[in-house]
Amino acid sequence: MSSGGCVKPSILKIYLLYQSKDSKNHYADAERLFIGRIAKYIKFEAIQLAPLKISKSLNSEQVQQKEMEYFQSRIPVGSRVYLLDEKGKRYASRDFAKWLDNQMAYDSRDICFVIGGAYGFSKTFKQLAEGQLSLSDMTMAHHLARVVFLEQLYRGFTIINNEPYHND
């Protein structure tokens, strides 16, 4: 993928931004495992936000608006934002690795991936973001979505580096 077959040292950093209490995270060990593996390739930070307090009187669009403002206030300045959304662009693992490699090669700005709330993202947030990526057509628990994303990010780096993790 990359010239020379490995990820070049980069000042680029990747973030994963999400809301969670994590009191019942049965996937915490897997998350730590993949975060440690990803750190061998690039600067990476998972940013956990406390769940936003939302009034039950708000409709789904109002909730999406409040969550957009909450996330936007915490996205690292200057980052390219990609929303993880079930209606986003779907990639096979090799295609995702190619996309990731291109992102790192052609733009040195940090990348921030965002996992939204139960109602998804507002139309405005989708328009403001660089794009949306889908992990699956299926809805999944946020803890599980994080593990799936982290594993695919790690897999992408192993593909970029021609390492024997991914088998076609």
C-alpha positions in Angstrom: 0.0 0.0 0.0 2.3 2.8 1.2 5.6 3.1 -0.7 8.2 1.0 1.1 5.5 -1.2 2.5 5.1 0.4 5.9 3.4 3.4 7.5 5.8 6.4 7.5 6.3 8.2 10.7 3.6 10.8 10.9 2.6 13.7 13.1 -0.9 12.6 12.3 -3.0 11.3 15.3 -6.2 9.4 15.2 -8.9 9.8 17.8 -12.0 7.9 18.6 -14.7 10.0 20.3 -17.7 8.4 22.0 -20.1 8.7 24.9 -20.1 6.0 27.6 -20.4 5.2 31.2 -18.4 2.0 30.8 -19.8 0.5 34.0 -20.9 -2.5 32.1 -18.3 -2.7 29.4 -17.7 -6.4 28.8 -15.4 -5.6 25.9 -12.8 -3.5 27.8 -10.0 -6.0 27.6 -10.5 -6.3 23.8 -10.5 -2.5 23.5 -7.2 -2.2 25.5 -5.7 -5.0 23.4 -6.4 -3.2 20.1 -5.5 0.3 21.3 -2.1 -1.1 22.4 -1.6 -2.7 19.0 -2.7 0.4 17.1 -0.2 2.5 19.1 2.6 0.6 17.4 1.6 2.3 14.2 0.3 5.7 15.0 -0.5 8.1 17.8 -4.0 7.1 18.9 -6.4 8.3 21.6 -9.8 7.0 22.6 -11.8 9.9 24.1 -14.6 8.8 26.4 -17.2 11.5 27.1 -19.7 11.2 30.0 -23.2 10.6 28.5 -25.0 13.8 27.8 -27.9 14.5 30.1 -30.9 14.7 27.8 -34.4 15.7 28.8 -37.0 13.1 27.9 -39.2 15.8 26.5 -36.8 16.3 23.5 -37.6 14.7 20.2 -34.9 12.7 18.3 -33.9 15.7 16.2 -33.4 17.9 19.3 -31.3 15.1 20.9 -29.2 14.8 17.7 -28.6 18.6 17.8 -27.6 18.6 21.4 -25.2 15.7 20.9 -23.7 17.3 17.8 -22.9 20.4 19.9 -21.5 18.3 22.7 -19.2 16.3 20.3 -18.2 19.4 18.3 -17.0 21.1 21.5 -14.7 18.1 22.2 -13.3 17.3 18.8 -9.6 18.1 18.7 -9.1 21.4 16.8 -8.2 21.0 13.2 -9.2 17.3 13.0 -10.9 15.8 10.0 -14.2 14.3 11.3 -15.6 11.0 10.1 -18.8 9.8 11.7 -19.3 6.0 12.2 -22.9 5.6 11.0 -24.8 2.6 9.7 -25.7 4.5 6.6 -22.1 5.6 5.9 -19.8 4.2 3.2 -19.0 0.5 3.5 -15.6 -0.9 3.0 -14.1 -4.3 2.8 -11.0 -4.5 5.1 -8.5 -4.1 2.2 -10.5 -1.2 0.8 -10.6 0.5 4.3 -6.8 0.0 4.6 -6.4 1.7 1.2 -8.7 4.5 2.2 -6.8 4.9 5.5 -3.4 4.9 3.8 -4.6 7.6 1.4 -5.9 9.7 4.3 -2.5 9.6 5.9 -0.6 10.2 2.7 -2.5 13.2 1.4 -3.5 15.2 4.5 -1.5 15.6 7.7 -4.4 16.8 9.8 -5.5 14.5 12.6 -8.5 12.3 12.1 -11.3 12.0 14.6 -13.8 9.2 14.3 -17.1 9.7 16.2 -19.6 7.1 17.5 -22.9 8.8 17.9 -25.8 8.3 20.3 -28.8 6.1 20.1 -30.6 8.4 17.6 -27.6 8.7 15.3 -26.3 11.9 13.8 -28.1 15.0 12.7 -28.2 16.0 9.0 -26.2 19.0 9.9 -23.5 17.0 11.6 -23.3 14.7 8.6 -22.9 17.7 6.3 -20.2 19.2 8.4 -18.2 16.0 8.7 -15.7 14.9 6.0 -17.7 11.7 5.6 -19.4 8.8 7.2 -18.2 5.2 7.5 -20.4 2.2 8.2 -19.2 -0.7 10.4 -22.3 -2.8 9.5 -25.8 -2.5 8.3 -26.8 -3.9 11.7 -27.2 -1.9 14.8 -24.9 -2.8 17.6 -24.1 -1.8 21.2 -21.7 1.1 21.5 -19.1 -1.0 23.4 -19.2 -3.6 20.6 -19.0 -0.9 17.9 -15.8 0.4 19.5 -14.2 -3.1 19.4 -15.2 -3.7 15.8 -13.8 -0.3 14.8 -10.6 -0.7 16.8 -10.0 -4.2 15.3 -10.6 -2.9 11.8 -8.3 0.0 12.4 -5.6 -2.4 13.6 -6.3 -4.7 10.7 -6.0 -1.8 8.3 -2.5 -1.0 9.6 -1.4 -4.6 9.3 -2.6 -4.6 5.7 -0.8 -1.4 4.9 2.4 -2.9 6.4 2.0 -6.2 4.6 1.9 -8.0 8.0 0.3 -11.5 8.4 -2.8 -10.6 10.4 -5.3 -10.3 7.5 -6.0 -13.3 5.3 -8.0 -13.0 2.1 
